[in-house]
Amino acid sequence: MGKCVFCGHSAGWFRKKHIRCIERHEKAKPAIQNLVSETLGIPSKMDGLFDRVKELSLSGFMTPEERKYYSALGIGKGVELMLDDHIISDDEFSRLEQALQELEVDHEIQRSTGLHEIMAKALTLSALNQGRIPSGLIKLPEDSPFLFQKSETVVWVFSQVSAAERTTQVQYQGSSQGVSIRIMKGVYYRTGAFKGHPVEVEKMKPLGRGMLAVTTKHIYFASSKTSFKIPIPKLVAIQAYDNGLQIQKDGVRSKPILLSGLDVWFASNLLSLIFEGPEEA
């Protein structure tokens, strides 16, 4: 007879888990996340949070490591709710620090759950929204290919970003009965060619995958194929899509650039706040 890995009682022949125990274990995961995220938004309910989380974890046969893991995910959800107004107030930040300490969510768990990055993004947007330049929230990769100006501060670095230039080509559709007439060497003109009608066809020119850095003054991109630098004050459009962020700078010949493989919501808000905010002296 095998014993259930959750409750420790007999599970029957060739079995290690009770179905009811599995169900309780799975229900406890979202329950803890929801409890933590909702409590962070209600200051009066912060007292006793650990006890309520522990009770849920015990009823779901969770290990201490699992309890901490799903608590961290819950804090991450709470941070996202706080960012609805793009600001994390001092009071909200105090509650986050309290939850991290009481729920025993250390740096290792924060990194494994992605909470560390969520917190850094939240503090970055909050600082920019308050007119401050964030510092010390990210670490510039050692293999960074960029040469930044002394008068600018790196705000965020995205890795594994794909860039593509949106180009429009004109093609002619329709039949033609004209005769080819040679005008000069290598150049031909077909009479009657204008019987067709022009159609604009959009194409994407890949610029490669690489590193994207945003500073207080510029957007930098570098891949094995190409590199570019766009002054943020020169941006005339920022368009967010489900699968990417399109940016375009001022200039008759400038073409829209589509960036994918990054957090679109964060990147669009980041650029907007830097564009609107004060520049460094």
Buried (B, 14 or more C-beta within 10 A) or exposed (E): EEBBBBBEEEBEEEEEBBEEBBEBBEEBBEBBBBBBBBBBEEEEEBEEBBEBBBEBBEEBBBEEEBBBBBBBBBBBBBBBEBBEEBBBEEEBBEBBEBBBEBBBBEEEBBEEBEBBBBBBBBBBBBBBBBEEBBEEBBEEEEEBEBEBEEEBBBBBBBEEBBBBBBEEEEEEEEEEEEEEEEEEEEEEEEEEBEEEEEEEEEEEEEBBBBBBBBBBBBBBBBBEEBBBBBEBEBBEEBEBEEEBBBBBBEEEEBEBBBBBBBBBEBBBBBBBBBEEBEEEE
